[in-house]
Amino acid sequence: MLRYVTTNQGKVREAEEYLDGAVSQLDFDYTEIQAGDLGPIAARGAREAYRHAGEPVLVDDAGLFVERFDGFPGPYSAYVEETLGVETVYRLVTHEARDGGDDGAAGPPYRASFRCVLAYCDGEPFAASPDPVDRTDRTAAAAAGPDGDGDEPGIEVPVKLFEGVVRGRIVAPRGDGGFGYDPIFEHDGQTFAEMTAAEKNAVSHRGRALAKFAEWFADREP
């Protein structure tokens, strides 16, 4: 059984749609390293979760990437939401746009994307994704595998990464559904908070990553 490492049951239900139900929730508080990209965070979490569970695991990391802010908040999205709030992020984006001379139209200052990276680990050999762990960071590199001689990390546990992206723009908050940044993220004329769960799942960044993973996982040897 594949274990999805999350405290959010909604993520598990979404994964079940792509994996024919062959997935269950694992509530495990893995270490979230600080990194400028989603990949290292998810890969580190997957290795740690696999060592904890001893069975195949799937870990995700996701964020809102605002083009005007060079991708910020990105991997720090949860922290920014918790400390500043979603409406503050909207005000920051629109304020920056006005200062830049934009009139508030759907121009470059408002472009954004939701991104999700899924990391899979089962302890067995396979053609892993290029390892995103920064080798100059001893704390992060130590997660790459069992300890080797001295301070150097040993053999890595392979991790496969799958990315999903949905593009849109930042708008004034609309809608009562969803969570997080959903009310200020518009895709194809609707905010995620205005969509039903089924509509959102059909276009979501996590769903797109899950579709890629499910296709690869279907051909994986048991």
Backbone hydrogen bonds in HBPLUS format (Angstrom, degrees):
<---DONOR---> <-ACCEPTOR-->    atom                        ^
c    i                          cat <-CA-CA->   ^        H-A-AA   ^      H-
h    n   atom  resd res      DA  || num        DHA   H-A  angle D-A-AA Bond
n    s   type  num  typ     dist DA aas  dist angle  dist       angle   num
A0024-SER N   A0002-LEU O   2.91 MM  22  6.38 152.2  1.98 158.6 167.8     1
A0003-ARG N   A0056-PRO O   3.01 MM  53  6.24 165.9  2.03 143.3 147.8     2
A0058-LEU N   A0003-ARG O   2.86 MM  55  6.16 142.9  1.99 160.1 159.9     3
A0004-TYR N   A0024-SER O   2.75 MM  20  5.98 162.2  1.78 158.9 165.1     4
A0026-LEU N   A0004-TYR O   2.84 MM  22  5.67 149.8  1.93 147.1 140.3     5
A0005-VAL N   A0058-LEU O   2.93 MM  53  6.07 165.3  1.95 159.8 164.6     6
A0006-THR N   A0026-LEU O   3.10 MM  20  6.15 135.8  2.30 134.1 147.1     7
A0011-LYS N   A0008-ASN O   3.13 MM   3  5.63 135.8  2.34 108.9 118.6     8
A0013-ARG N   A0009-GLN O   3.01 MM   4  6.37 156.8  2.07 151.8 157.7     9
A0014-GLU N   A0010-GLY O   3.04 MM   4  6.26 154.3  2.11 143.5 150.3    10
A0015-ALA N   A0011-LYS O   2.91 MM   4  6.18 156.1  1.97 146.7 153.4    11
A0016-GLU N   A0012-VAL O   2.87 MM   4  6.13 150.0  1.96 148.8 157.1    12
A0017-GLU N   A0014-GLU O   3.24 MM   3  5.46 132.3  2.48  99.7 111.1    13
A0018-TYR N   A0015-ALA O   3.03 MM   3  5.38 134.7  2.25 106.2 118.0    14
A0019-LEU N   A0015-ALA O   2.99 MM   4  6.12 134.7  2.20 147.7 161.4    15
A0021-GLY N   A0016-GLU O   3.03 MM   5  4.20 152.9  2.11 123.5 128.0    16
A0022-ALA N   A0019-LEU O   2.95 MM   3  5.65 166.2  1.97 127.8 129.0    17
A0030-TYR N   A0028-PHE O   3.15 MM   2  5.89 123.7  2.48 106.7  91.4    18
A0042-ALA N   A0038-LEU O   3.07 MM   4  6.32 167.1  2.09 164.0 167.5    19
A0043-ALA N   A0039-GLY O   2.89 MM   4  5.99 168.1  1.91 161.8 165.6    20
A0044-ARG N   A0040-PRO O   3.00 MM   4  5.95 162.2  2.03 141.1 146.2    21
A0045-GLY N   A0041-ILE O   3.05 MM   4  6.20 161.1  2.09 144.9 150.4    22
A0046-ALA N   A0042-ALA O   2.89 MM   4  6.08 152.9  1.96 148.4 155.8    23
A0047-ARG N   A0043-ALA O   3.11 MM   4  6.34 162.7  2.14 151.8 155.2    24
A0048-GLU N   A0044-ARG O   3.11 MM   4  6.32 165.3  2.13 150.3 154.6    25
A0049-ALA N   A0045-GLY O   2.83 MM   4  5.93 160.6  1.87 149.0 155.0    26
A0050-TYR N   A0046-ALA O   2.88 MM   4  5.98 155.6  1.94 146.2 152.7    27
A0051-ARG N   A0047-ARG O   3.12 MM   4  6.35 161.7  2.15 147.1 151.4    28
A0052-HIS N   A0048-GLU O   3.08 MM   4  6.33 142.1  2.23 140.4 151.1    29
A0053-ALA N   A0049-ALA O   2.81 MM   4  6.02 162.6  1.84 155.1 159.2    30
A0054-GLY N   A0050-TYR O   2.67 MM   4  5.34 161.0  1.71 149.3 155.3    31
A0057-VAL N   A0121-CYS O   2.93 MM  64  5.58 162.8  1.96 156.0 160.9    32
A0121-CYS N   A0057-VAL O   3.16 MM  64  5.58 158.3  2.20 150.7 154.6    33
A0059-VAL N   A0119-ALA O   2.93 MM  60  5.16 162.4  1.96 146.4 151.9    34
A0119-ALA N   A0059-VAL O   2.69 MM  60  5.16 158.4  1.74 158.4 165.6    35
A0061-ASP N   A0117-VAL O   2.99 MM  56  5.48 145.9  2.11 144.5 155.2    36
A0117-VAL N   A0061-ASP O   2.88 MM  56  5.48 163.1  1.91 160.1 165.5    37
A0063-GLY N   A0115-ARG O   2.98 MM  52  5.63 149.1  2.08 153.3 160.7    38
A0115-ARG N   A0063-GLY O   3.02 MM  52  5.63 165.6  2.04 163.3 168.1    39
A0074-GLY N   A0064-LEU O   2.81 MM  10  5.11 141.5  1.96 151.9 147.3    40
A0065-PHE N   A0113-SER O   2.78 MM  48  5.22 173.9  1.78 165.2 167.2    41
A0113-SER N   A0065-PHE O   2.88 MM  48  5.22 145.9  1.99 138.4 149.6    42
A0066-VAL N   A0072-PHE O   3.34 MM   6  5.73 155.0  2.41 117.1 124.2    43
A0069-PHE N   A0066-VAL O   3.07 MM   3  5.50 137.6  2.26 108.8 120.0    44
A0071-GLY N   A0066-VAL O   2.88 MM   5  4.74 154.3  1.94 142.2 140.2    45
A0067-GLU N   A0111-ARG O   2.95 MM  44  5.61 156.2  2.01 143.3 150.1    46
A0070-ASP N   A0067-GLU O   3.06 MM   3  5.16 149.5  2.16 120.4 116.5    47
A0072-PHE N   A0069-PHE O   3.09 MM   3  5.24 170.3  2.10 114.9 116.4    48
A0076-TYR N   A0073-PRO O   2.78 MM   3  5.12 153.2  1.85 146.5 142.5    49
A0077-SER N   A0074-GLY O   3.05 MM   3  5.43 150.1  2.15 126.2 124.7    50
A0080-VAL N   A0076-TYR O   2.94 MM   4  6.15 163.4  1.97 160.7 166.1    51
A0081-GLU N   A0077-SER O   2.85 MM   4  6.01 160.8  1.89 152.3 157.8    52
A0082-GLU N   A0078-ALA O   2.97 MM   4  6.15 157.3  2.03 145.4 151.7    53
A0083-THR N   A0079-TYR O   2.92 MM   4  6.08 154.9  1.99 149.4 156.0    54
A0084-LEU N   A0080-VAL O   2.76 MM   4  5.45 160.8  1.80 145.9 152.7    55
A0085-GLY N   A0080-VAL O   3.28 MM   5  6.70 150.3  2.38 140.2 147.0    56
A0085-GLY N   A0081-GLU O   3.05 MM   4  4.42 119.9  2.42 101.7 118.0    57
A0089-VAL N   A0085-GLY O   3.28 MM   4  6.63 150.6  2.37 143.7 151.4    58
A0090-TYR N   A0086-VAL O   3.08 MM   4  6.48 155.8  2.14 149.5 156.0    59
A0091-ARG N   A0087-GLU O   2.96 MM   4  6.25 159.3  2.01 147.1 152.2    60
A0092-LEU N   A0088-THR O   2.88 MM   4  6.11 155.2  1.94 150.1 156.8    61
A0093-VAL N   A0089-VAL O   3.01 MM   4  6.23 160.6  2.05 151.7 156.2    62
A0094-THR N   A0090-TYR O   3.03 MM   4  6.28 169.7  2.04 156.8 159.0    63
A0095-HIS N   A0091-ARG O   2.86 MM   4  5.87 153.5  1.93 144.6 152.7    64
A0096-GLU N   A0092-LEU O   2.98 MM   4  6.06 162.2  2.01 145.4 150.2    65
A0097-ALA N   A0093-VAL O   2.98 MM   4  6.20 148.9  2.08 142.3 151.5    66
A0098-ARG N   A0094-THR O   2.97 MM   4  6.20 157.6  2.02 146.5 151.4    67
A0099-ASP N   A0095-HIS O   3.01 MM   4  6.26 161.6  2.04 150.6 155.6    68
A0100-GLY N   A0096-GLU O   2.99 MM   4  6.16 133.2  2.22 135.6 148.2    69
A0100-GLY N   A0097-ALA O   3.06 MM   3  4.98 126.4  2.36  91.2 105.9    70
A0102-ASP N   A0097-ALA O   2.95 MM   5  5.34 155.8  2.01 157.6 149.8    71
A0101-GLY N   A0098-ARG O   2.97 MM   3  5.16 161.3  2.01 107.0 112.3    72
A0110-TYR N   A0107-GLY O   3.03 MM   3  5.89 160.0  2.07 129.7 135.0    73
A0111-ARG N   A0108-PRO O   3.18 MM   3  5.30 158.5  2.23 108.8 115.1    74
A0170-ILE N   A0110-TYR O   2.78 MM  60  5.20 153.4  1.85 146.1 154.3    75
A0112-ALA N   A0168-GLY O   3.06 MM  56  5.47 165.4  2.09 129.5 128.3    76
A0168-GLY N   A0112-ALA O   2.91 MM  56  5.47 164.5  1.93 161.7 156.7    77
A0114-PHE N   A0166-VAL O   2.97 MM  52  5.42 156.8  2.03 160.4 162.8    78
A0166-VAL N   A0114-PHE O   3.02 MM  52  5.42 158.4  2.06 154.7 160.4    79
A0116-CYS N   A0164-GLY O   2.92 MM  48  5.23 151.9  2.00 154.4 159.7    80
A0164-GLY N   A0116-CYS O   2.87 MM  48  5.23 157.3  1.92 152.0 158.4    81
A0118-LEU N   A0162-PHE O   2.79 MM  44  5.08 167.1  1.80 151.4 154.6    82
A0162-PHE N   A0118-LEU O   2.91 MM  44  5.08 146.5  2.02 143.5 151.3    83
A0120-TYR N   A0160-LYS O   2.89 MM  40  5.20 162.2  1.92 149.2 155.2    84
A0160-LYS N   A0120-TYR O   3.06 MM  40  5.20 159.8  2.10 143.2 149.2    85
A0128-ALA N   A0126-PHE O   2.84 MM   2  5.71 106.9  2.38 118.2 101.7    86
A0129-SER N   A0159-VAL O   3.08 MM  30  6.42 153.7  2.15 141.9 148.5    87
A0137-ASP N   A0134-ASP O   3.05 MM   3  5.61 161.3  2.08 116.2 122.2    88
A0141-ALA N   A0137-ASP O   2.82 MM   4  5.93 166.7  1.84 161.4 166.1    89
A0142-ALA N   A0138-ARG O   3.00 MM   4  5.97 143.1  2.14 139.6 147.2    90
A0143-ALA N   A0140-ALA O   3.04 MM   3  5.54 151.4  2.13 110.2 118.7    91
A0144-ALA N   A0141-ALA O   2.95 MM   3  5.32 163.2  1.98 113.5 118.8    92
A0157-VAL N   A0144-ALA O   3.06 MM  13  6.46 140.7  2.22 152.9 159.0    93
A0154-GLY N   A0146-PRO O   2.78 MM   8  5.19 132.5  2.01 146.7 160.4    94
A0148-GLY N   A0152-GLU O   3.19 MM   4  5.66 143.3  2.34 149.3 155.4    95
A0152-GLU N   A0149-ASP O   3.35 MM   3  6.12 144.4  2.49 143.5 140.9    96
A0169-ARG N   A0186-GLU O   3.01 MM  17  5.37 147.5  2.12 140.9 151.1    97
A0186-GLU N   A0169-ARG O   2.89 MM  17  5.37 176.8  1.89 164.0 164.5    98
A0171-VAL N   A0184-ILE O   2.93 MM  13  4.98 154.9  1.99 128.9 136.8    99
A0174-ARG N   A0183-PRO O   2.94 MM   9  4.99 149.8  2.03 124.4 131.4   100
A0177-GLY N   A0193-ALA O   2.87 MM  16  4.25 148.0  1.97 135.7 134.3   101
A0182-ASP N   A0179-PHE O   3.13 MM   3  5.64 164.6  2.15 135.1 136.9   102
A0184-ILE N   A0181-TYR O   3.04 MM   3  5.74 148.2  2.14 123.2 131.5   103
A0185-PHE N   A0182-ASP O   3.36 MM   3  5.33 164.1  2.39 105.1 109.8   104
A0193-ALA N   A0182-ASP O   3.34 MM  11  4.90 144.2  2.48 107.3 100.0   105
A0192-PHE N   A0185-PHE O   3.04 MM   7  6.21 141.9  2.19 166.3 176.3   106
A0187-HIS N   A0190-GLN O   2.71 MM   3  5.48 163.5  1.74 157.9 152.2   107
A0190-GLN N   A0187-HIS O   3.25 MM   3  5.48 171.2  2.26 114.9 116.5   108
A0194-GLU N   A0191-THR O   2.96 MM   3  5.22 149.9  2.05 105.9 115.3   109
A0195-MET N   A0192-PHE O   3.30 MM   3  5.28 149.5  2.40  97.2 105.8   110
A0200-LYS N   A0196-THR O   2.93 MM   4  6.17 166.1  1.95 158.7 162.1   111
A0201-ASN N   A0197-ALA O   2.92 MM   4  6.04 165.4  1.94 148.9 153.4   112
A0202-ALA N   A0198-ALA O   3.10 MM   4  6.18 141.5  2.25 138.9 148.4   113
A0203-VAL N   A0200-LYS O   3.09 MM   3  5.55 147.3  2.20 110.2 118.9   114
A0204-SER N   A0200-LYS O   2.82 MM   4  5.60 123.4  2.14 151.6 168.8   115
A0208-ARG N   A0204-SER O   3.00 MM   4  6.29 153.7  2.07 147.2 154.0   116
A0209-ALA N   A0205-HIS O   3.07 MM   4  6.30 152.9  2.15 142.5 149.6   117
A0210-LEU N   A0206-ARG O   2.81 MM   4  6.04 156.7  1.86 150.1 157.3   118
A0211-ALA N   A0207-GLY O   2.88 MM   4  6.09 149.1  1.97 145.4 153.3   119
A0212-LYS N   A0208-ARG O   3.29 MM   4  6.53 157.2  2.34 141.1 145.6   120
A0213-PHE N   A0209-ALA O   2.97 MM   4  6.25 160.7  2.01 149.4 155.3   121
A0214-ALA N   A0210-LEU O   2.76 MM   4  5.89 165.6  1.78 154.3 158.2   122
A0215-GLU N   A0211-ALA O   3.17 MM   4  6.31 156.4  2.22 143.4 148.7   123
A0216-TRP N   A0212-LYS O   3.20 MM   4  6.47 159.6  2.24 146.7 151.8   124
A0217-PHE N   A0213-PHE O   2.71 MM   4  5.85 165.3  1.73 161.1 166.2   125
A0218-ALA N   A0214-ALA O   3.00 MM   4  5.99 143.9  2.13 141.5 148.7   126
A0219-ASP N   A0216-TRP O   3.17 MM   3  5.69 145.8  2.30 109.5 118.1   127
A0220-ARG N   A0217-PHE O   3.06 MM   3  4.95 159.2  2.11 102.3 108.8   128
